[in-house]
Amino acid sequence: MDISQTAIRMAVAQSKKFNIEYQVADICTQTIGQPEKFDLCLDGRCLHGITRRNDRRAVLANVHRLLKPKGVFVLMSMCAPMERAALARQYPAQKILKNVIYYPRPQTETYSDTKTINGKEYFPARFLGHWESLLSELKRAGLQPSLIRFSRCLPEEPVSSLNVAAIKL
Ligand SMILES: C[S@@+](CC[C@H](N)C(=O)[O-])C[C@H]1O[C@@H](n2cnc3c(N)ncnc32)[C@H](O)[C@@H]1O
């Protein structure tokens, strides 16, 4: 599932050999599929693109609803800590406020939650919560982290990453 038709078209093209159903949908707002249908839900680097607290809660509530009891949620997410100076050098057009990375707003598009900094408009593109607070978000949603792999940021890889397998309680 992906909100972007382009992403779904690419996934379909890359997986013709397999019997996979795809859906264009917004994981934050839609009640997709049957409750307790899936043994496994995978988040392939989507959650770090969901920057609002309520939307993140909605994503994890959807995951919890879709999983069978004792089903597994695998999350792959960028997270904090981050090497802020290295990030600023690598991506000078971006701004970081608290744990949110903002990108310059393209003139042709509108976004909510934009910020104006030095007269230029930016939109929130990535939420990089501390890895321990991401684990707490999962627990609050009834998803108990079971296997955790955390890779700390380095100057050459300025954001940390978290891979977690969590079990639906
Ligand atoms: C970094 S890409 C990863 C794509 C793919 N999962 C992978 O692993 O290659 C993040 C994807 O999340 C999708 N996405 C962002 N917000 C979403 C939402 N609210 N609902 C569903 N998909 C969303 C984006 O369209 C984008 O394709």
The ligand as a Gaussian input file, in Angstrom:
#p B3LYP/6-31G(d) Opt

LIG

0 1
 C       11.032000       6.049000       1.410000
 S        9.625000       5.587000       0.449000
 C        9.683000       3.831000       0.623000
 C        8.952000       3.097000      -0.469000
 C        8.876000       1.568000      -0.284000
 N        8.113000       1.239000       0.922000
 C       10.242000       0.944000      -0.207000
 O       10.600000       0.375000       0.816000
 O       10.960000       1.024000      -1.205000
 C        8.307000       6.061000       1.523000
 C        6.951000       5.817000       0.880000
 O        5.923000       6.130000       1.828000
 C        4.819000       6.607000       1.083000
 N        3.905000       7.335000       1.975000
 C        4.119000       8.535000       2.566000
 N        3.046000       8.901000       3.292000
 C        2.132000       7.906000       3.159000
 C        0.817000       7.709000       3.660000
 N        0.244000       8.623000       4.444000
 N        0.149000       6.572000       3.325000
 C        0.735000       5.642000       2.534000
 N        1.979000       5.784000       2.014000
 C        2.674000       6.892000       2.322000
 C        5.463000       7.498000       0.030000
 O        4.601000       7.740000      -1.066000
 C        6.706000       6.688000      -0.352000
 O        6.498000       5.869000      -1.473000

